[in-house]
Amino acid sequence: MTKTALYPALFLIVLVGVFLTFSAQADAIDGDCCTKSGRQLSIGGLKIKTPSGKHMTGNYDRYGFYYVIPKGKSDSGQNAVMAMHDDETMQMTIGKGKP
């Protein structure tokens, strides 16, 4: 094989490597999340398992999610709004409070 015949093969190998590297990164809010204090929640499409362990349906966007906090909780009736900032960080705001 000549040097010029190796270039297309090398290009293809590099292209596949780059594609596999970038395709492994998260690009949606779905998944399991936790805070430094240990509170956990899990989002999968329209479904959420709240930090209190309740399974609910909310409003889903690829990079965001919100649900109304159920009765019996300290912030009941308010929106819990989550927004994805990067692959490892999500911001959550309850009502009109600080994130």
Backbone as CSV, one residue per row, in Angstrom:
resi,resn,N_x,N_y,N_z,CA_x,CA_y,CA_z,C_x,C_y,C_z
1,MET,0.841,-1.181,0.000,0.000,0.000,0.000,0.887,1.245,0.000
2,THR,0.520,2.240,-0.759,1.293,3.472,-0.826,0.877,4.420,0.294
3,LYS,1.687,5.442,0.502,1.381,6.428,1.536,0.047,7.118,1.277
4,THR,-0.225,7.448,0.032,-1.478,8.141,-0.292,-2.690,7.250,-0.085
5,ALA,-2.535,5.949,-0.181,-3.652,5.036,0.056,-3.958,4.928,1.549
6,LEU,-2.993,5.229,2.413,-3.207,5.154,3.861,-3.979,6.353,4.402
7,TYR,-3.916,7.492,3.725,-4.564,8.702,4.228,-6.072,8.545,4.429
8,PRO,-6.832,7.985,3.477,-8.274,7.820,3.716,-8.563,6.900,4.904
9,ALA,-7.790,5.839,5.048,-8.003,4.918,6.169,-7.690,5.614,7.492
10,LEU,-6.617,6.363,7.546,-6.244,7.095,8.752,-7.303,8.140,9.094
11,PHE,-7.779,8.844,8.084,-8.834,9.838,8.291,-10.078,9.184,8.881
12,LEU,-10.469,8.031,8.351,-11.652,7.328,8.844,-11.469,6.900,10.299
13,ILE,-10.303,6.410,10.651,-10.038,5.987,12.032,-10.137,7.179,12.986
14,VAL,-9.550,8.300,12.610,-9.617,9.500,13.446,-11.056,9.991,13.564
15,LEU,-11.798,10.005,12.473,-13.188,10.451,12.478,-14.053,9.585,13.402
16,VAL,-13.886,8.281,13.328,-14.647,7.373,14.196,-14.272,7.616,15.658
17,GLY,-12.990,7.813,15.948,-12.555,8.086,17.320,-13.160,9.362,17.872
18,VAL,-13.197,10.407,17.068,-13.794,11.677,17.495,-15.292,11.501,17.721
19,PHE,-15.971,10.815,16.832,-17.412,10.589,16.974,-17.721,9.827,18.258
20,LEU,-16.979,8.784,18.550,-17.220,7.992,19.756,-16.952,8.805,21.013
21,THR,-15.974,9.669,20.981,-15.662,10.515,22.135,-16.807,11.472,22.431
22,PHE,-17.311,12.162,21.420,-18.371,13.140,21.649,-19.735,12.506,21.862
23,SER,-19.989,11.346,21.313,-21.308,10.731,21.477,-21.505,10.180,22.880
24,ALA,-20.453,10.036,23.653,-20.568,9.493,25.006,-20.967,10.563,26.018
25,GLN,-20.972,11.828,25.651,-21.302,12.891,26.577,-22.812,13.019,26.733
26,ALA,-23.228,13.409,27.932,-24.652,13.596,28.195,-25.161,14.827,27.460
27,ASP,-26.367,14.737,26.929,-26.938,15.908,26.274,-28.414,16.050,26.601
28,ALA,-28.811,15.537,27.763,-30.186,15.676,28.219,-30.196,15.626,29.742
29,ILE,-31.263,16.123,30.322,-31.363,16.204,31.776,-31.688,14.845,32.413
30,ASP,-32.070,13.872,31.606,-32.418,12.543,32.138,-31.267,11.955,32.945
31,GLY,-31.619,11.257,34.029,-30.611,10.555,34.822,-30.823,10.744,36.307
32,ASP,-29.837,10.293,37.075,-29.868,10.388,38.528,-29.038,11.587,38.962
33,CYS,-29.562,12.352,39.919,-28.874,13.547,40.405,-28.837,13.526,41.930
34,CYS,-27.844,14.194,42.493,-27.793,14.327,43.947,-27.155,15.657,44.316
35,THR,-27.437,16.105,45.531,-26.846,17.343,46.036,-25.697,17.002,46.971
36,LYS,-24.957,18.015,47.357,-23.863,17.812,48.308,-24.386,17.301,49.645
37,SER,-25.633,17.650,49.972,-26.216,17.212,51.244,-26.814,15.804,51.169
38,GLY,-26.796,15.187,49.977,-27.262,13.808,49.840,-28.671,13.626,49.313
39,ARG,-29.386,14.704,49.040,-30.730,14.562,48.461,-30.597,14.045,47.036
40,GLN,-31.502,13.154,46.634,-31.414,12.526,45.316,-32.730,12.638,44.570
41,LEU,-32.623,12.697,43.241,-33.800,12.607,42.383,-33.387,11.926,41.100
42,SER,-34.378,11.449,40.383,-34.127,10.717,39.150,-35.134,11.159,38.102
43,ILE,-34.653,11.505,36.900,-35.521,11.964,35.817,-35.376,11.013,34.632
44,GLY,-36.505,10.617,34.069,-36.526,9.792,32.864,-37.686,10.228,31.987
45,GLY,-37.419,11.141,31.057,-38.497,11.670,30.226,-39.467,12.466,31.078
46,LEU,-40.745,12.128,31.011,-41.770,12.830,31.790,-41.873,12.344,33.232
47,LYS,-41.141,11.317,33.592,-41.220,10.723,34.928,-40.092,11.230,35.818
48,ILE,-40.412,11.413,37.096,-39.414,11.824,38.074,-39.634,11.072,39.381
49,LYS,-38.561,10.744,40.027,-38.605,10.261,41.409,-38.046,11.411,42.223
50,THR,-38.890,12.041,43.023,-38.519,13.246,43.755,-37.578,12.916,44.916
51,PRO,-36.951,13.933,45.499,-36.082,13.688,46.653,-36.794,13.001,47.815
52,SER,-38.112,13.166,47.917,-38.866,12.496,48.993,-39.227,11.057,48.635
53,GLY,-38.878,10.612,47.412,-39.144,9.237,46.996,-40.441,9.050,46.228
54,LYS,-41.199,10.119,46.023,-42.472,10.029,45.309,-42.231,9.969,43.802
55,HIS,-42.943,9.073,43.121,-42.884,8.957,41.658,-44.004,9.806,41.071
56,MET,-43.635,10.698,40.144,-44.601,11.630,39.569,-44.335,11.833,38.089
57,THR,-45.266,12.531,37.445,-45.095,12.970,36.065,-44.936,14.488,36.089
58,GLY,-44.019,14.994,35.263,-43.784,16.438,35.201,-43.718,16.901,33.763
59,ASN,-43.176,18.056,33.576,-43.024,18.652,32.248,-41.557,18.583,31.860
60,TYR,-41.288,17.909,30.757,-39.922,17.601,30.337,-39.524,18.376,29.101
61,ASP,-38.324,18.865,29.135,-37.655,19.471,27.984,-36.268,18.847,27.997
62,ARG,-35.659,18.718,26.898,-34.363,18.042,26.834,-33.366,18.559,27.884
63,TYR,-33.379,19.850,28.153,-32.441,20.442,29.101,-33.111,20.975,30.362
64,GLY,-34.369,20.665,30.548,-35.070,21.159,31.725,-36.240,20.275,32.111
65,PHE,-36.695,20.456,33.332,-37.810,19.676,33.857,-38.453,20.493,34.965
66,TYR,-39.792,20.428,35.065,-40.427,21.003,36.239,-41.658,20.202,36.608
67,TYR,-41.975,20.268,37.888,-43.170,19.614,38.405,-43.710,20.450,39.552
68,VAL,-44.975,20.227,39.893,-45.599,20.918,41.012,-45.398,20.045,42.249
69,ILE,-44.866,20.637,43.293,-44.601,19.903,44.528,-45.936,19.477,45.131
70,PRO,-46.073,18.171,45.438,-47.362,17.646,45.910,-47.738,18.119,47.319
71,LYS,-49.029,17.963,47.622,-49.543,18.311,48.953,-48.817,17.486,50.010
72,GLY,-48.718,18.078,51.181,-48.067,17.388,52.287,-46.584,17.704,52.417
73,LYS,-46.034,18.423,51.465,-44.621,18.820,51.508,-44.538,20.291,51.901
74,SER,-43.408,20.711,52.426,-43.282,22.087,52.922,-43.505,23.144,51.832
75,ASP,-43.162,22.848,50.603,-43.335,23.801,49.499,-44.469,23.383,48.567
76,SER,-45.477,22.678,49.068,-46.529,22.147,48.208,-47.206,23.246,47.399
77,GLY,-47.536,22.892,46.145,-48.191,23.815,45.238,-47.234,24.680,44.434
78,GLN,-45.968,24.699,44.803,-44.987,25.498,44.072,-44.296,24.646,43.013
79,ASN,-43.760,25.319,41.998,-43.012,24.615,40.960,-41.590,24.329,41.424
80,ALA,-41.136,23.119,41.156,-39.726,22.767,41.293,-39.193,22.766,39.865
81,VAL,-38.288,23.684,39.566,-37.790,23.881,38.206,-36.318,23.495,38.158
82,MET,-35.968,22.617,37.221,-34.593,22.166,37.055,-34.092,22.513,35.665
83,ALA,-32.848,22.962,35.582,-32.228,23.295,34.300,-30.823,22.709,34.274
84,MET,-30.501,22.042,33.182,-29.179,21.444,33.010,-28.187,22.522,32.573
85,HIS,-27.042,22.587,33.264,-26.006,23.568,32.912,-24.877,22.931,32.116
86,ASP,-24.485,21.735,32.491,-23.467,20.984,31.756,-23.667,19.508,32.076
87,ASP,-22.740,18.668,31.663,-22.903,17.225,31.834,-23.011,16.783,33.290
88,GLU,-22.548,17.597,34.223,-22.540,17.190,35.625,-23.249,18.158,36.556
89,THR,-23.861,19.213,36.017,-24.462,20.225,36.882,-25.886,20.548,36.448
90,MET,-26.782,20.522,37.437,-28.170,20.891,37.232,-28.536,21.914,38.293
91,GLN,-29.278,22.935,37.922,-29.714,23.956,38.857,-31.189,23.716,39.146
92,MET,-31.576,23.753,40.433,-32.967,23.551,40.821,-33.441,24.752,41.615
93,THR,-34.625,25.248,41.247,-35.237,26.369,41.941,-36.640,25.954,42.351
94,ILE,-37.026,26.326,43.567,-38.386,26.040,44.039,-39.119,27.366,44.151
95,GLY,-40.274,27.432,43.494,-41.031,28.677,43.467,-40.217,29.765,42.781
96,LYS,-40.174,30.918,43.395,-39.392,32.025,42.845,-38.113,32.241,43.648
97,GLY,-37.746,31.237,44.445,-36.568,31.354,45.298,-35.268,31.237,44.532
98,LYS,-34.186,31.298,45.281,-32.864,31.181,44.694,-32.594,29.728,44.321
99,PRO,-31.773,29.496,43.288,-31.447,28.127,42.874,-30.689,27.371,43.966
